[in-house]
Amino acid sequence: MAKFRRIGTVALQYGTARVAQGLAREREAILGYISEAGGLGIDILLFQEVYGFTTHDQESAAERRRFAPAQDVLPPAPGQSYDELAIQADDPYVGRVRAAARQAGVNVILPLLERQGGRVYNSLLPVTAAGELLRPYRKMFPVASSNGELGEMARACPGEDNQAQLIAGVPVSFAICFDLHFDDVFAAARASGARLVLWSSMWMGGLWLRAQAIRYGFYMVTATPDGCTFVDMDGTTIAESYTMWPQTIGQNNLIFEDLNFDRDIFHCQADGKLNAIRDRYGAKVHIRNRPHESIAVIETLDPDLSIEEVKQEFGLVCWYDYIQTSKAARVRALREWQGKTSLQPRPPES
């Protein structure tokens, strides 16, 4: 049956140490967006990764002058460390978000530097529309330095769990920034049944988003300071706010899309059953064949028909599961070919 959910995401200009009360102002903006999302009927609202409100040495400032000669070069400003900014899940700010989510009736994915015991994590904390806290997702791959040093991992402990969680009736997993490059994060999400991955970051992701979406067969929705992206499970871009677009022209940074979760990806031939499915269900299903990518997307549009029913009736195996069974078949084939030094002679033709 058609299973639409309205997913919203926000691009915020991250605060810096040069902005007076920058962190407090950004938190107030988040609370305002939660309220606005409620009026828009948004089911799940995502915000960008916490930046940490730190600044970097501007060693390349002189070089930058070549590209932005009219821009003043600002000296580095002192910032706060992860440890200074980290808060616990029972912090008053989290309590305000819980109250706002409950009042708006919106599931909120809240970024925070999370303190638990003696550890600090770069986290996304799901807050339900009832104001309840779900299990936080903790960035599994904080950014390591290219010289082999721990980099961000010295400030934020790596997380270990990306099991999908049911939010607004949809199995949802998460990723943060550098996680996008690691198959471990997305394999764990898909193996646990995720149909949506919410990616919160400080950069836009680009091609990597589309690659992970089509490889694992789930939607990807992003929130970054430079814009937000909705990627279909077939790897195509549904919507994208251009780099810095909302901020530069003064438009609302909140965008949303209605996504249908009663759909799946199959081999483009689907065992030769695409025509039979169309003959059987007509306009109750929508089939998008993509032979260049060797896939077909089938979604149900009828409230009384689910994609699982279609799969069962026609014996369909989704693309992701087909790849997994192919891996298992390869192991069996190698075992059967072991010990064969030559092919058996073919019988003579009569």
FENKA-V268036 format. One record per residue. N is the residue number from 1. RES is the residue in one small letter. PSI is psi in whole degrees, -180 to 180 (NA if undefined). Layout:
# FENKA-V268036
n = <N/N>
res = <RES/RES>
psi = <PSI/PSI>
This chain:
# FENKA-V268036
n = <1/2/3/4/5/6/7/8/9/10/11/12/13/14/15/16/17/18/19/20/21/22/23/24/25/26/27/28/29/30/31/32/33/34/35/36/37/38/39/40/41/42/43/44/45/46/47/48/49/50/51/52/53/54/55/56/57/58/59/60/61/62/63/64/65/66/67/68/69/70/71/72/73/74/75/76/77/78/79/80/81/82/83/84/85/86/87/88/89/90/91/92/93/94/95/96/97/98/99/100/101/102/103/104/105/106/107/108/109/110/111/112/113/114/115/116/117/118/119/120/121/122/123/124/125/126/127/128/129/130/131/132/133/134/135/136/137/138/139/140/141/142/143/144/145/146/147/148/149/150/151/152/153/154/155/156/157/158/159/160/161/162/163/164/165/166/167/168/169/170/171/172/173/174/175/176/177/178/179/180/181/182/183/184/185/186/187/188/189/190/191/192/193/194/195/196/197/198/199/200/201/202/203/204/205/206/207/208/209/210/211/212/213/214/215/216/217/218/219/220/221/222/223/224/225/226/227/228/229/230/231/232/233/234/235/236/237/238/239/240/241/242/243/244/245/246/247/248/249/250/251/252/253/254/255/256/257/258/259/260/261/262/263/264/265/266/267/268/269/270/271/272/273/274/275/276/277/278/279/280/281/282/283/284/285/286/287/288/289/290/291/292/293/294/295/296/297/298/299/300/301/302/303/304/305/306/307/308/309/310/311/312/313/314/315/316/317/318/319/320/321/322/323/324/325/326/327/328/329/330/331/332/333/334/335/336/337/338/339/340/341/342/343/344/345/346/347/348/349/350>
res = <m/a/k/f/r/r/i/g/t/v/a/l/q/y/g/t/a/r/v/a/q/g/l/a/r/e/r/e/a/i/l/g/y/i/s/e/a/g/g/l/g/i/d/i/l/l/f/q/e/v/y/g/f/t/t/h/d/q/e/s/a/a/e/r/r/r/f/a/p/a/q/d/v/l/p/p/a/p/g/q/s/y/d/e/l/a/i/q/a/d/d/p/y/v/g/r/v/r/a/a/a/r/q/a/g/v/n/v/i/l/p/l/l/e/r/q/g/g/r/v/y/n/s/l/l/p/v/t/a/a/g/e/l/l/r/p/y/r/k/m/f/p/v/a/s/s/n/g/e/l/g/e/m/a/r/a/c/p/g/e/d/n/q/a/q/l/i/a/g/v/p/v/s/f/a/i/c/f/d/l/h/f/d/d/v/f/a/a/a/r/a/s/g/a/r/l/v/l/w/s/s/m/w/m/g/g/l/w/l/r/a/q/a/i/r/y/g/f/y/m/v/t/a/t/p/d/g/c/t/f/v/d/m/d/g/t/t/i/a/e/s/y/t/m/w/p/q/t/i/g/q/n/n/l/i/f/e/d/l/n/f/d/r/d/i/f/h/c/q/a/d/g/k/l/n/a/i/r/d/r/y/g/a/k/v/h/i/r/n/r/p/h/e/s/i/a/v/i/e/t/l/d/p/d/l/s/i/e/e/v/k/q/e/f/g/l/v/c/w/y/d/y/i/q/t/s/k/a/a/r/v/r/a/l/r/e/w/q/g/k/t/s/l/q/p/r/p/p/e/s>
psi = <148/130/83/139/141/115/129/154/151/134/118/144/117/146/158/168/-15/-15/122/128/35/-43/-44/-40/-38/-38/-39/-37/-40/-45/-38/-40/-35/-45/-44/-39/-34/-40/-20/1/27/134/-43/131/126/141/161/163/143/128/-27/-7/41/161/159/153/135/64/-27/15/-41/-39/-37/-28/-26/-31/-25/68/-23/-6/131/142/119/138/158/144/147/138/174/145/167/-43/-38/-33/-15/140/161/165/-17/16/147/-34/-44/-37/-38/-39/-41/-42/-40/-41/-41/-43/-38/-18/38/137/123/134/102/122/141/155/112/130/128/112/-128/10/153/135/149/107/161/125/109/128/121/168/-15/2/10/152/132/-177/128/145/130/124/119/-28/72/151/121/155/150/-18/8/-5/165/-28/-126/-27/-19/-18/-27/126/135/143/173/-4/127/38/138/147/144/115/125/34/11/132/116/135/177/167/153/122/-109/-20/-27/-23/-2/119/-28/-41/-45/-31/-41/-39/-50/-41/-26/5/12/138/-7/132/125/120/119/131/176/3/165/-18/-44/-133/-31/-36/-48/-36/-46/-35/-50/-32/-39/-8/43/160/149/129/136/156/122/163/-19/2/173/154/142/121/130/162/-11/10/0/151/122/-48/151/131/125/160/120/8/-52/-41/-38/-31/3/18/167/134/-7/121/157/159/149/116/136/120/2/67/164/169/139/169/144/-26/-24/43/31/21/4/-44/-38/-37/-43/-41/-37/-41/-12/-127/-2/-17/154/127/125/109/131/74/-28/-32/1/31/161/137/126/127/149/141/0/134/-15/11/125/156/-30/-36/-42/-45/-44/-43/-40/7/37/145/126/161/-46/-47/-32/-41/-41/-42/-31/-36/-44/-38/-37/-41/-43/-39/-43/-39/-41/-30/-14/138/-11/115/-18/158/148/139/142/142/147/145/139/NA>
